[in-house]
């Protein structure tokens, strides 16, 4: 196989939401009260605001093509960032330029499991806005370019029964993935051990929805990552990468997977390199510590893990080296566009280098690059796009004029103002 | 090389403290106020008690040779456990039976970084007891069998200046390792970033003391491991295994290692399998996120890690497979006697199996089995014990009569009462 023949599906990218997202999807009675992207001329910052408060991170780390010296936690306005972050037609062009066939996109201002919507006191309003968000995501963001986006719904994270209801609703619209929190108690919700989430997990298992748990999905303005008041920012930026480990430990040792043997979980941006040691540890613990009462019947912890978890990585050469200890059917790849960790526009080159380092076979490459993602997420892009048009080489061929250059925030803002007038 | 020719040094075992430990080492004026191992006839539990309160876990998980159905967090009295847990002469016999040349032993009732002593209001008393503990450990536990025990001192964890003073004192007695906490703020102490611990780190670097940071070294009765009120005990038992990851992230991104280039740190019971992915991540972060200001000069994060950290594992086949991505000079092995995770009496067989799985060369086996440990901990057992008497085969030859059988708590207690009379 050659790099040009790769078919790449990214199971983790991010939408930066455009200002008009609620306009076409929320019942008129709620429209005035829906979140709005508001510019504060004093602080020169935009934020999504409503009666539930302001968003924590509307443009979370959307720094793709900004010069590295302008990176940081967050740009301040939508106009300082690459328009493909929020414009789906441009996004598809950027996917073409990077050879990406299909992408699953997580939200930004709502938080990775929709916590923003939980913060309105009026829960009818909250649910109306959540539904509007999901409908916009499904019908507009994903609907405009068939085969290119794997729809990912948000749950009603404040209410397990309502989350189940929304899961069943979006499933009827053809959605096959729904987000969830890596740590519900950190958001003031019941834990996965409480049994209270069972209606939601039941709905996901019944309806064939993969539960996508992104690192940082328990973070919000109320619950920022915290590793000590004087810890370097490097600790705060790197440590959440291992949140999936603790999340997987909770799920694996819980009753949830035994109650719902069809439940599928994607550990989004969780990486893979920790998994071989995690499984070694869980096997040894299960074998040794019978007194705890953990009983998987005929399964081993590794078998249970492989039945339920899709491990997802942006860049994880050590994980690829030990792919046989993870499960060759349990690994998918990510781009993380437009965040600072994204590999755009050279995702194919980077993953190819790691495939070569790990001496992956063509069959293994096919599984990791797209087959596992499509199987776990029950998504078939080839209904819309013939295979020969789906490769890195074919997609890049139609995107030769995409501008890949680094541009400063000021340049993006100037472009925007020329097109749309001054920001207000 | 054959299994019998291995030389094995364990850099992590545990002492269960005998009742008379303070008797010979504390000034007479403090003797009455020193901690005492007290039996409560009502609860039938022994605990170390003094004016600072009672110990959290005096026999922490000391279950070696107990039948698995009697395992659990803790036996209740010293008499329910294998005497080699607290009797150093018997301990050496158990080391012989397991082919272990030398062992570094962490404390039990004081906590792995000596937090127990911090809890007395009278800090003169606290320091007197800490010194007595260290002197007992150095002179009695380690002193009776030259070459068999690598002395490990405890710091005055409540006071960085005093911790530095104690480090310099024990260094003069020939000690080359001192414990420290994986998370000082969790114990109410300043963080490593505050600069307040610099006098302690300076003393360790100057005096050639390796700082041994054991997983769980921030836990105590006041600060138990906590992963949610309804989490399975399996989560609480397994998750602390990755505490070293966060501890290493803090140290690696701190100013500490740059200020003290000679400082050596052992990540005790931290395992190794997370390290390749951790280093991949830190390299990528360092390369990408220049805005954070993390500046290692001419070093890379991996080079800095390899200069400062000894990674220590009990059982970690995935780590051995990627030893070249960790650093072949940075890995040492552990037995964890007498805890439930210990591999006694088959440590040589287990590690040999993993050496074979990873196809380690003889030179790599020599480094991991003992050379790295002895170099990092500056310990030379061969001054006392000739090499030909130091191998697994030679040690096991002199321990053929050691009783390896499983025995119940009741049997141990009955043996004890026959020898010493009823417990009081």
Interface residues (C-beta under 8 A of the other chain):
Chain A: X68 X69 X70 X71 X72 X185 X191 X193 X194 X227 X228 X229 X230 X231 X232 X233 X234 X235 X237 X238 X239 X241 X242 X245 X246 X249 X250 X253 X254 X271 X272 X273 X274 X276 X277 X278 X280 X281 X282 X284 X285 X288 X289 X290 X291 X292 X294 X315 X316 X317 X318 X319 X321 X322 X325 X340 X341
Chain B: X68 X69 X70 X71 X72 X185 X191 X193 X194 X227 X228 X229 X230 X231 X232 X233 X234 X235 X237 X238 X239 X241 X242 X245 X246 X249 X250 X253 X254 X271 X272 X273 X274 X276 X277 X278 X280 X281 X282 X284 X285 X288 X289 X290 X291 X292 X294 X315 X316 X317 X318 X319 X321 X322 X325 X340 X341
